[in-house]
Amino acid sequence: MKTVDMTTGRPGKIILKFALPLMLGNVFQQLYTFADTVVVGKALGVNALAALGAVEWLIFLMFGFIQGLTQGFSIALSQCFGAADYKRLRKSAISAIYLSIGAAVFFTVLGQVMTGPVLRLMRTPETIKGLAGNYLHVLYAGMPITIAYNLLAAILRALGNSKAPLYAMFAAAVCNIILDVLFVFGFGWGIKGAAFATLLSQVMAAVFCLIKLRDIEILKFEKAEYALDGNLCRKQLKLGVPLGLQNMITAVGGLIVQSVINGFGVLFIAGYTAANKLYGLLEMAAISYGYAMSTYAGQNMGAGRPNRVRSGLRAATLIGIFTAGLMAVIMLILGKPIMACFISGEEELIRATLLIGYRFLVILAGFFPFLYILHIIRACLQGMGNTILPMGSSVGQLVMRIGCAILLPSLIGENGVFWGEVLAWVCADVILVVGYLNIMKKGNEK
């Protein structure tokens, strides 16, 4: 499968078929951090595990912007593909490449400069600050690698190819696990070894995606198409920057919450980190449905078929709610055994850390359908070309998450931080649903 036209056929079947490879690919991508966490936690102990948790939102601050930026670039590509305008598709791809090169240079420099000051600003405990800084410096140095993979995978998804990113992630995940063990246990490189393993694995994924793209006939560029088109660049930025900012807004909220969590001590940080790893894995299906919905909506809007977008959203929402219930059950039943894989040390220390993490999982599980609805509706709007409303929903999340993190712990204790996460989902859902209904109503009135 090189490309897939999503403008015909049963919407639910098409979306699910497209999402399943993405889901598996995202699971393998999550195994990057899973492998890092397991190896680092077992080899280097609770302090190293806490260091990974302390920088998680800092990593997403940068990488999330890149993911959003390249996903925004892919919206224009999917609309061109749906309209069968392949010349404009190629020119849009060239514009995305030029913009990504500029972003790679900027964020590589920014990452090296900001690491130390931000770790201090977040009140990172001195016992883990050095470990956290070492991990970040290596990952940020590899920003061009991360951007290359995200852009190439986004182009493939825009053309309906979700299998190639899956194969790339599978190979990279296996490579990452092997290199984690080799660098951390074998070579004794510590937490830096885990970061190097991640970057080398992403090189493999990027190269694989590039090879697949070279086989797609409609992406055979002519010499004249390599010229920079200012109008297309502006359109790409108009779509990509709001999505990148949307992820950065989410990351800023996470950073502020993390700074509150850092004040509760290393044990609480470790428990929160362990729970977040499982939460991140179970969120992968929601992210995959979102990618599928974005491509589906983009192609159908490009083809001038908004009614198919409505029916696709209904089908995707039902699929998402069912999946969310299944993930919540897994979270409740297998949460403790899975989290235990990340932790080593004295039995009493492990028990206390697991108790903190499981409390978080129980609260998350009850609201998981809201998270899936959030991803699906947000992605649908993005695919339709509306990137402002999704960014507004992220602002709502930010306000709710920060407000709860600051206010609720004084009222109900540490659990207040956990409740902030789910209440942020609910707030974003309200904004997205109301906004989507208004857009559809105005569309019907025309």
Salt bridges, closest charged atoms under 4 A:
GLU56 OE1 - LYS277 NZ 3.21
GLU126 OE2 - LYS129 NZ 2.84
GLU225 OE2 - ARG90 NE 3.02
ASP229 OD2 - LYS91 NZ 3.45
GLU283 OE2 - HIS375 NE2 2.86
GLU347 OE2 - ARG351 NH2 3.11
GLU414 OE1 - ARG359 NH2 3.34
GLU421 OE1 - ARG401 NE 3.11
